[in-house]
Amino acid sequence: MKGVKMIRSREFLLGSVPVLAAFAALAAAVWGAGQARRAREFEALADEYMSVTQSACARCCEELSDAVGEMALSLEKLTVAGSARLTVTALEDAASGSRAAASILSRLPLGCAATQSDAAFLNRVGEYARSLELTVLAGGELNHQERDRLASLLEAAQEMSRDALCALSSGEAPTGLEELDFYADADSAHTWPRIDYDGKFAERTLPEPMCNAAPEASPEEALEKARTLIGPDAQPAGVTGGRLAVYAFVSGERELELTVHGLEIVHLSEPPQTGEDAEPANSGALEAAANAYLLSLGFEDMTPAELTVDGGEARFVFVPAEEGVLILSDCVRVTLEADSARPVGFDAGEYLANKRARAIPRPAVGPDEARAALSKNLTVTGRALALVPLTPYTEELCYAFDCTSGGGEYRVYVSAMTGEELLIQKLLRENDGFRLL
Amino acid sequence: MKKRMIRALGLLLAAAMLLPLASLASGISYGARGDEVRRIQQKLKQWGYYSGAVDGVFGSGTLAAVKSFQRKNGLKADGIVGPATAAAMGISLPSGAGTQTGDVWLLARVIYGEARGEPYKGQVAIGAVVLNRVKSPSFPNTVAGVVYQRGAFDAVSDGQINLAPNETAVRAARDALNGWDPTGGCLFYYNPVTATSRWMLSRPVLLRIGNHAFC
């Protein structure tokens, strides 16, 4: 009986194996079908996104070609515009076209080589057109030199437009799916005409920093000074080249930079000890502490231009005055612990890079005449004279009027030479501090 | 695998080219600080969504409370106090503040993705390079435009920009935005050990900080 039972259970086992195998095969087939369906869905999604990418890229290329073409057309119209009104319209259209083209170019999937010089050219054309527009609006006319320059820009813009169209029609325009080395062949970029004008993008050489006239100090002399400032453990941390060459040092968490010429302090910092949520001291106490710190570093009669209080720190921007005129580009930055007002940071990079011998002009326009240029919506609450950097290369003596209007606070700069309104900044007060936008 | 990579790239590219710039960085979000955050916390505490300190710091507690409020009020629960959420709370967002906060956060993410572990000055230097490009006519004129320019930063290509930055990176971003530029105007940097671009390697190096050479 036992033997019969064993034979029957073996038969049962042998008989159930094919059933189990069939069941397993069915489950695998069902799972496989599910996987295959998912793979097809992903493929369809990938195809769809490829199509979206290519369409978006094609649209960008077409829009770039259109924008450059519009810019070139506006420059062409300038060559035949007779009235000031049409000249201004054409210049505004050229500036608008260049801004659009530069913006579209930045979104195309192109490497550094293709975009750097093209973007710089487009931005400069737009800025130049805008500067000429202001001249004509003020009653001036375009002189021969400016017209010749516009003619060369027209030629260059037409070349850029032709190149864009050729790339589109020959299929060489980017599709968005290419592998990209952002920096490949960056030196083979096209050379566009140079434009001489005053503007933030103008190609000019900045004046040599005054401190570079001092003799060059040796690394050993710099280290000796560093040890008196941040402690005997100070160690060299490198040298920076460029317009303002500096020696860098570290001592624990303290960092220091000294100019190579003259060993002036460029930067000094250490991490704050208090937490980010510490209750800040009042702005008067912070300003007094910052001024005392600046005095200890040899900076007298500095005026606070900005104060930001957040993250447990109070960060000041101070500017000096010469002959009663605030020199806005020669700023120094001081950082304090917001609660204890202990100085933890100092930066004079802008002060040292921009400071130079200046002949401060006398105002040609009186304060009342300058005030008349302001909007009738503004209520003036304060006034100062300031040398305002309009571009990295030019400054203008201005009356800085502090004003209020509709609950907002503003600083309006009116030229003290021409009486023209030049710049408006919004004064934003937050967290016991203030800054200008 | 290739199709999936193309799909991911397509998403990134399509978003970069189709989304208007105005849709980027608006509203108050995680990491923000200030009176606006304090007001939000006060409101949420009043209504029982938030039980933490009204300290003006948009941390994880505030984030959870904002999402809870958004869910209860049928808003998109993204944790960002944008115009719709602010209106539902009965507060108005100040103009300009959101943009600055957005720039700080994006810059901090780039710094964290590119230079975490580097000396603090090196992290500020990365932020300064981004801002120098914004000021340059050769590059896009916004922080987001510079950061998302295709192929410009490895942290964007490999997704590390999506990691939440630490406090050091946020502080470095603030210092860079506040004007500290340890590079003296540099527009490029690279790691000499891993860089392969011959053009980059041929540029004169102005300074080195940690693993990065700046030029």
Chai-1 contact restraints between the chains, C-beta under 6 A:
chainA,res_idxA,chainB,res_idxB,connection_type,confidence,min_distance_angstrom,max_distance_angstrom,comment,restraint_id
A,E43,B,K3,contact,1.0,0.0,6.0,A-B,restraint_1
A,A46,B,K3,contact,1.0,0.0,6.0,A-B,restraint_2
A,A46,B,I6,contact,1.0,0.0,6.0,A-B,restraint_3
A,A46,B,R7,contact,1.0,0.0,6.0,A-B,restraint_4
A,Y49,B,R7,contact,1.0,0.0,6.0,A-B,restraint_5
A,Y49,B,G10,contact,1.0,0.0,6.0,A-B,restraint_6
A,M50,B,I6,contact,1.0,0.0,6.0,A-B,restraint_7
A,M50,B,G10,contact,1.0,0.0,6.0,A-B,restraint_8
A,V52,B,G10,contact,1.0,0.0,6.0,A-B,restraint_9
A,V52,B,A14,contact,1.0,0.0,6.0,A-B,restraint_10
A,T53,B,G10,contact,1.0,0.0,6.0,A-B,restraint_11
A,T53,B,L13,contact,1.0,0.0,6.0,A-B,restraint_12
A,T53,B,A14,contact,1.0,0.0,6.0,A-B,restraint_13
A,A56,B,A14,contact,1.0,0.0,6.0,A-B,restraint_14
A,A56,B,M17,contact,1.0,0.0,6.0,A-B,restraint_15
A,A56,B,L18,contact,1.0,0.0,6.0,A-B,restraint_16
A,C60,B,M17,contact,1.0,0.0,6.0,A-B,restraint_17
A,S106,B,P140,contact,1.0,0.0,6.0,A-B,restraint_18
A,S106,B,G145,contact,1.0,0.0,6.0,A-B,restraint_19
A,R107,B,M17,contact,1.0,0.0,6.0,A-B,restraint_20
A,P109,B,R150,contact,1.0,0.0,6.0,A-B,restraint_21
A,Q116,B,S138,contact,1.0,0.0,6.0,A-B,restraint_22
A,A119,B,S138,contact,1.0,0.0,6.0,A-B,restraint_23
A,A120,B,P137,contact,1.0,0.0,6.0,A-B,restraint_24
A,A120,B,S138,contact,1.0,0.0,6.0,A-B,restraint_25
A,N123,B,P137,contact,1.0,0.0,6.0,A-B,restraint_26
A,R124,B,P137,contact,1.0,0.0,6.0,A-B,restraint_27
A,G176,B,L13,contact,1.0,0.0,6.0,A-B,restraint_28
A,L180,B,R150,contact,1.0,0.0,6.0,A-B,restraint_29
A,L180,B,G151,contact,1.0,0.0,6.0,A-B,restraint_30
A,F182,B,G151,contact,1.0,0.0,6.0,A-B,restraint_31
A,F182,B,A152,contact,1.0,0.0,6.0,A-B,restraint_32
A,Y183,B,S197,contact,1.0,0.0,6.0,A-B,restraint_33
A,Y183,B,W199,contact,1.0,0.0,6.0,A-B,restraint_34
A,Y183,B,M200,contact,1.0,0.0,6.0,A-B,restraint_35
A,A186,B,W199,contact,1.0,0.0,6.0,A-B,restraint_36
A,D187,B,W199,contact,1.0,0.0,6.0,A-B,restraint_37
A,F201,B,P137,contact,1.0,0.0,6.0,A-B,restraint_38
A,G238,B,L207,contact,1.0,0.0,6.0,A-B,restraint_39
A,G238,B,R208,contact,1.0,0.0,6.0,A-B,restraint_40
A,T240,B,G184,contact,1.0,0.0,6.0,A-B,restraint_41
A,T240,B,L206,contact,1.0,0.0,6.0,A-B,restraint_42
A,T240,B,L207,contact,1.0,0.0,6.0,A-B,restraint_43
A,G241,B,L206,contact,1.0,0.0,6.0,A-B,restraint_44
A,G242,B,G184,contact,1.0,0.0,6.0,A-B,restraint_45
A,G242,B,L206,contact,1.0,0.0,6.0,A-B,restraint_46
A,L244,B,G184,contact,1.0,0.0,6.0,A-B,restraint_47
A,E255,B,K121,contact,1.0,0.0,6.0,A-B,restraint_48
A,D277,B,D55,contact,1.0,0.0,6.0,A-B,restraint_49
A,D277,B,V57,contact,1.0,0.0,6.0,A-B,restraint_50
A,D310,B,R33,contact,1.0,0.0,6.0,A-B,restraint_51
A,R315,B,N178,contact,1.0,0.0,6.0,A-B,restraint_52
A,R333,B,G179,contact,1.0,0.0,6.0,A-B,restraint_53
A,D347,B,W180,contact,1.0,0.0,6.0,A-B,restraint_54
A,E430,B,G34,contact,1.0,0.0,6.0,A-B,restraint_55
A,N431,B,G34,contact,1.0,0.0,6.0,A-B,restraint_56
A,L437,B,G96,contact,1.0,0.0,6.0,A-B,restraint_57
